[in-house]
Amino acid sequence: MDKPTSAGPGAPREESLGHYEMLWDCGHCETKKLLGKTHRHCPTCGAPQGEAKRYFPTEADKVLVKDHVFTGGDRTCASCGAAQSAKAEHCGTCGASLGVAKAVPLVTPPKPVAKQKSNRIWFIVLGVVLFLVLIWFMCIRKKEIAMQVTGHRWSVVQEIEEYREVSEETWRNEVPGGARQISCSRKQRSTRSVQDGEDCKVEKVDKGDGTFEEVKKCTPRMKDEGVDDDFCSFRIDRWTKVEELKGNGSGLDVKWPPLPASSAQTRIGARRAGPKHGTYTLDLHDGKQARTCDVEEGTWKKYGDGQKIKAQVRARSGELVCASL
């Protein structure tokens, strides 16, 4: 029996379960279940085995070939059609030379009969399609309407940062320089895939010399396993947001809050201006009702008060699609 073959842990592997005799039925005297390797001729009437007569046995009819040495698939005699060993130079039935003999056709195991798909699947597909069409019609479909810009509003926030000592946490390899009072504990950081058994099936392979080999083919079954690492808390000096200066108003003239004096040195207690951000709102009217949209600053500045524009709304709900502006 051949040894198992594998490319390493977690890789598919194959294992030979042994070689067995193929079977064939005599077409002359109708003797059944003759052995493909042992019986080159019918022991009842002497008829040659012939081409394309071999088949796989059932589990109950399997005959093990002990100490089998595979030398190649049989060849078919061009004169009489008898199957001959790959090592033979002349046909053992009629004596003809086998110099141009063709290899015997290999037998493939019958495929399991596929279950016919029920018409139910088509009803499910049709139902999904109709549902998607309904969603599009009810929620996604849009139409264009005329609107007028009636005003501009804005609200802005200016962050103020202070250089101070703060507490932070991160993985050990990400702890920054300057950190102090470092304390670490084990914590799951990621996962890795490890083998958790395997799924195997046995296949029959016609060797072409009157035998077949049973091959056990296995693929690994994997699972995720946690990988721990050191997770650390520490103290460090950082620029940290401590305050927000806010402002709001109407019109296109945006006024940011005045900034406090900033320190020229990076030291504990020093302050500076941090990031700033704004919200820009367009007031609109469609002739029936007032609407509002929060938009990007460039879009907000693009339209003037009183300007007529086109915008999209949801066809069913009438909700204004601000991204269409």
Summary of the structure (lengths in Angstrom):
residues: 325
radius of gyration: 41.0
end to end distance: 75.2
largest distance: 114.3
contacts: 811
relative contact order: 0.18
helix: 11%
strand: 48%
